[in-house]
Amino acid sequence: MFIGHYAVCFAIKRYEKKTSLGKLFIAVQLLDLMFFTLVVAGIEKFSLQEQYLAASYLKIEYFPWSHSIVASLLWAIFAYCLFMYLIPIRGSKANKVAILMALAVFSHWFLDFLVHTPDLPVLAQNSTKLGLGLWNYSIVSWVLEAAILLSAFMLYIRNTRVRRKRGRHAMLVLVVVMLILNALTIFGPIIHAGVEGFSITAIVTFLVFAWLAARFEQYRA
């Protein structure tokens, strides 16, 4: 899953206004950020295979450190400690915000479980692997992600107001770009950038989305 992860950001932001949308964008993609970083470091592995799955040409070969359910839980605990003790918010809601950031991290695994074929390990790479395999159905995958994202985004819009007129449609434009990019990823041709090039592009994309979300968040209250 790609853009569907960001639905969690808008849902949590509507639930607790003291959370940062930019940091939430990082949290929900933390597992993928770690995955692609570890791929570049030569620790985890994937290959690009045209028509591997209807909605994905990434064949995952090894990623227990980032995407096993145990590792996902540990990354969520790391996020809790980070936001509770190292960069806590001011006031009495530090614990609540830290918990929500941890849930944002852990939500990644559950959304991936919907679309991945059984390649998500419970612990080590040779342990039981899970996944419902919706990536075998391209249209279903895109519609599911779009529906999840748009539902959460509308919830966010309905519970915020415009603070600066110049940014009235900024967040909407970001969401539309996400939808288009996801469509190109699912229905478009394979990107011939190599594994390392693809990984770096993904990392930069996630970070740019987070930066834009943090910036555009200032336009709404």
MOLINGI-V252361 format. One record per residue. N is the residue number from 1. D_CENTER is the distance of its C-alpha to the mean C-alpha in whole Angstrom. Layout:
# MOLINGI-V252361
n:N d_center:D_CENTER
n:N d_center:D_CENTER
This chain:
# MOLINGI-V252361
n:1 d_center:8
n:2 d_center:6
n:3 d_center:7
n:4 d_center:7
n:5 d_center:4
n:6 d_center:6
n:7 d_center:9
n:8 d_center:9
n:9 d_center:9
n:10 d_center:12
n:11 d_center:13
n:12 d_center:14
n:13 d_center:15
n:14 d_center:18
n:15 d_center:18
n:16 d_center:19
n:17 d_center:20
n:18 d_center:20
n:19 d_center:16
n:20 d_center:15
n:21 d_center:12
n:22 d_center:12
n:23 d_center:11
n:24 d_center:9
n:25 d_center:7
n:26 d_center:7
n:27 d_center:7
n:28 d_center:4
n:29 d_center:3
n:30 d_center:7
n:31 d_center:8
n:32 d_center:7
n:33 d_center:9
n:34 d_center:12
n:35 d_center:12
n:36 d_center:13
n:37 d_center:15
n:38 d_center:17
n:39 d_center:17
n:40 d_center:19
n:41 d_center:21
n:42 d_center:22
n:43 d_center:21
n:44 d_center:18
n:45 d_center:19
n:46 d_center:18
n:47 d_center:20
n:48 d_center:20
n:49 d_center:22
n:50 d_center:23
n:51 d_center:23
n:52 d_center:22
n:53 d_center:20
n:54 d_center:20
n:55 d_center:17
n:56 d_center:16
n:57 d_center:18
n:58 d_center:16
n:59 d_center:18
n:60 d_center:17
n:61 d_center:20
n:62 d_center:19
n:63 d_center:16
n:64 d_center:17
n:65 d_center:17
n:66 d_center:13
n:67 d_center:12
n:68 d_center:16
n:69 d_center:16
n:70 d_center:18
n:71 d_center:16
n:72 d_center:13
n:73 d_center:15
n:74 d_center:17
n:75 d_center:14
n:76 d_center:13
n:77 d_center:17
n:78 d_center:17
n:79 d_center:14
n:80 d_center:17
n:81 d_center:20
n:82 d_center:18
n:83 d_center:18
n:84 d_center:21
n:85 d_center:24
n:86 d_center:23
n:87 d_center:21
n:88 d_center:22
n:89 d_center:23
n:90 d_center:26
n:91 d_center:28
n:92 d_center:28
n:93 d_center:24
n:94 d_center:23
n:95 d_center:22
n:96 d_center:21
n:97 d_center:18
n:98 d_center:18
n:99 d_center:17
n:100 d_center:15
n:101 d_center:13
n:102 d_center:13
n:103 d_center:12
n:104 d_center:9
n:105 d_center:8
n:106 d_center:10
n:107 d_center:9
n:108 d_center:6
n:109 d_center:10
n:110 d_center:11
n:111 d_center:9
n:112 d_center:9
n:113 d_center:13
n:114 d_center:14
n:115 d_center:13
n:116 d_center:14
n:117 d_center:18
n:118 d_center:19
n:119 d_center:18
n:120 d_center:16
n:121 d_center:18
n:122 d_center:20
n:123 d_center:21
n:124 d_center:22
n:125 d_center:22
n:126 d_center:25
n:127 d_center:24
n:128 d_center:24
n:129 d_center:20
n:130 d_center:19
n:131 d_center:17
n:132 d_center:18
n:133 d_center:18
n:134 d_center:17
n:135 d_center:16
n:136 d_center:20
n:137 d_center:20
n:138 d_center:19
n:139 d_center:20
n:140 d_center:19
n:141 d_center:15
n:142 d_center:15
n:143 d_center:17
n:144 d_center:15
n:145 d_center:11
n:146 d_center:13
n:147 d_center:15
n:148 d_center:13
n:149 d_center:11
n:150 d_center:15
n:151 d_center:16
n:152 d_center:14
n:153 d_center:15
n:154 d_center:18
n:155 d_center:18
n:156 d_center:17
n:157 d_center:20
n:158 d_center:23
n:159 d_center:22
n:160 d_center:22
n:161 d_center:25
n:162 d_center:25
n:163 d_center:27
n:164 d_center:27
n:165 d_center:29
n:166 d_center:27
n:167 d_center:24
n:168 d_center:24
n:169 d_center:22
n:170 d_center:20
n:171 d_center:17
n:172 d_center:18
n:173 d_center:18
n:174 d_center:15
n:175 d_center:13
n:176 d_center:16
n:177 d_center:15
n:178 d_center:12
n:179 d_center:14
n:180 d_center:16
n:181 d_center:14
n:182 d_center:12
n:183 d_center:16
n:184 d_center:17
n:185 d_center:15
n:186 d_center:16
n:187 d_center:19
n:188 d_center:20
n:189 d_center:22
n:190 d_center:21
n:191 d_center:20
n:192 d_center:23
n:193 d_center:21
n:194 d_center:22
n:195 d_center:19
n:196 d_center:19
n:197 d_center:19
n:198 d_center:16
n:199 d_center:14
n:200 d_center:16
n:201 d_center:15
n:202 d_center:11
n:203 d_center:11
n:204 d_center:13
n:205 d_center:11
n:206 d_center:8
n:207 d_center:11
n:208 d_center:13
n:209 d_center:10
n:210 d_center:10
n:211 d_center:14
n:212 d_center:15
n:213 d_center:13
n:214 d_center:15
n:215 d_center:18
n:216 d_center:18
n:217 d_center:18
n:218 d_center:21
n:219 d_center:22
n:220 d_center:22
n:221 d_center:23
